[in-house]
Amino acid sequence: MSEPGNDDDKPLTLWEMLHSVLAAAFGVQSGKNRSRDFSRGKPSHFIILGVLFTGLFVVVLFAVVKLVLHLAGV
């Protein structure tokens, strides 16, 4: 039986999943968080967040390039 302060059986919160996706995207995920993700997280949630993050990253990068080209007069 788990102790009241033990979080090993609770699912990950949205903030914990976002933090893990961002850390993994930049390559700085800690071993402790990675093992927590594998034990408590659902793969489908990480896949969805990863795809959304990648799409948002591409859109932001595209917008920055368009802005720089516009300001450069190209």
C-alpha positions in Angstrom: 0.0 0.0 0.0 1.3 3.5 -0.8 1.9 6.2 1.7 -0.2 9.4 1.6 2.8 11.5 0.5 3.9 9.1 -2.2 3.1 10.3 -5.8 4.1 7.0 -7.5 0.5 6.1 -8.4 -0.8 9.4 -9.4 -0.9 10.3 -13.2 1.3 13.1 -14.4 -0.2 16.6 -14.4 -0.3 18.7 -17.6 2.5 20.9 -16.2 4.7 17.9 -15.5 4.1 16.6 -19.0 4.8 20.0 -20.6 8.0 20.3 -18.6 9.1 16.8 -19.7 8.3 17.5 -23.4 10.2 20.8 -23.4 13.2 19.3 -21.5 13.3 16.4 -24.0 13.1 18.7 -27.0 16.1 20.7 -25.8 17.9 17.5 -24.7 18.2 18.3 -21.0 15.8 15.7 -19.5 17.0 14.4 -16.1 17.1 10.6 -15.4 14.8 11.0 -12.5 12.2 12.8 -14.6 12.6 10.3 -17.4 12.0 7.4 -15.1 9.0 9.2 -13.6 7.6 9.7 -17.1 7.9 6.1 -18.0 6.4 4.8 -14.8 3.5 7.3 -14.5 2.9 8.8 -17.9 0.9 7.6 -20.9 2.7 7.5 -24.2 -0.3 8.9 -26.1 -0.2 12.1 -24.0 3.5 12.6 -24.7 3.0 11.9 -28.4 0.2 14.5 -28.6 2.1 17.1 -26.7 5.3 16.4 -28.8 3.4 16.8 -32.0 1.7 20.0 -30.8 5.1 21.4 -29.6 6.8 20.6 -32.9 4.0 22.2 -34.9 4.1 25.3 -32.7 7.8 25.5 -33.0 7.7 25.3 -36.8 5.0 28.0 -37.0 7.0 30.3 -34.7 10.2 29.7 -36.7 8.4 30.4 -40.0 6.9 33.6 -38.6 10.3 34.8 -37.3 11.9 34.1 -40.7 9.1 36.0 -42.5 9.5 38.9 -40.1 13.2 39.1 -40.6 12.9 38.9 -44.4 10.2 41.6 -44.3 12.4 43.9 -42.1 15.4 43.3 -44.4 13.3 44.4 -47.4 13.5 41.1 -49.3 
